[in-house]
Amino acid sequence: MYAERVREIVSQHGRLSVPVAELADDSDLYQAGLTSLATVGLMLALEDGFDIEFPDNMLSRRTFGSIASLAAAVEQLAAKPVLV
């Protein structure tokens, strides 16, 4: 459900050395060229695009390692009610 939109955002903000269209959902984004700096921009774009906020415990290489793991994280965060 979220994977296609996540894929679009990764394509726009991930600064990968490989076209996102050539990657499977479980491909390693870091092997495809994702850097720590690009991860920050990607995180901000995902937060803006889905109106979510990544908690500190999700700011890991594991979360940002693939489109599938990002889509799962976004789905989990989007399902939580916003606490004000």
C-alpha positions in Angstrom: 0.0 0.0 0.0 2.8 2.4 1.0 5.6 1.0 -1.1 4.8 2.8 -4.4 4.7 6.3 -2.7 7.8 5.4 -0.6 9.5 4.4 -3.9 8.7 7.8 -5.4 10.1 9.6 -2.4 13.2 7.5 -2.4 13.6 8.3 -6.2 13.3 12.0 -5.5 15.3 12.3 -2.3 17.6 9.2 -1.9 20.3 10.4 -4.3 21.0 6.8 -5.3 23.6 5.8 -7.8 21.1 3.2 -9.2 17.7 4.1 -10.7 15.0 3.2 -8.1 13.0 1.5 -10.9 15.8 -1.1 -11.1 15.5 -2.0 -7.4 13.4 -4.6 -5.8 11.5 -3.6 -2.7 14.0 -5.6 -0.6 17.1 -4.3 -2.3 19.7 -2.8 0.0 19.4 1.0 -0.5 22.9 1.6 1.0 24.4 -0.7 -1.6 22.5 1.3 -4.2 24.3 4.5 -3.0 22.2 5.8 -0.1 24.5 7.9 2.2 23.9 9.0 5.8 23.4 12.6 4.6 20.8 11.5 2.0 19.1 9.4 4.7 18.3 12.6 6.7 16.8 14.2 3.6 14.9 11.1 2.8 13.6 10.9 6.4 12.3 14.5 6.3 10.7 13.9 2.9 8.9 10.8 4.2 7.8 12.6 7.3 6.4 15.4 5.2 4.9 13.1 2.5 3.0 10.9 5.0 2.5 13.4 7.9 4.4 11.2 10.3 7.4 11.5 12.6 10.1 8.9 13.0 10.9 8.3 16.6 14.5 7.9 17.7 14.3 4.2 18.0 13.4 3.9 14.2 16.3 6.0 13.0 18.5 3.1 12.1 20.1 1.5 9.1 17.6 -1.3 9.4 14.6 1.0 9.0 16.2 2.8 6.0 17.8 -0.3 4.4 15.1 -1.0 1.8 11.9 0.3 0.3 10.1 -2.6 2.0 11.4 -1.7 5.5 10.6 2.0 4.9 7.1 1.1 3.7 6.6 -1.1 6.8 7.8 1.7 9.1 5.6 4.3 7.4 2.6 2.0 7.7 3.3 1.4 11.4 3.7 5.1 12.0 0.6 6.2 9.9 -1.6 3.7 11.9 -0.7 5.3 15.3 -2.9 8.2 16.5 -1.1 11.5 16.8 -0.3 12.5 20.4 -0.4 16.2 21.0 
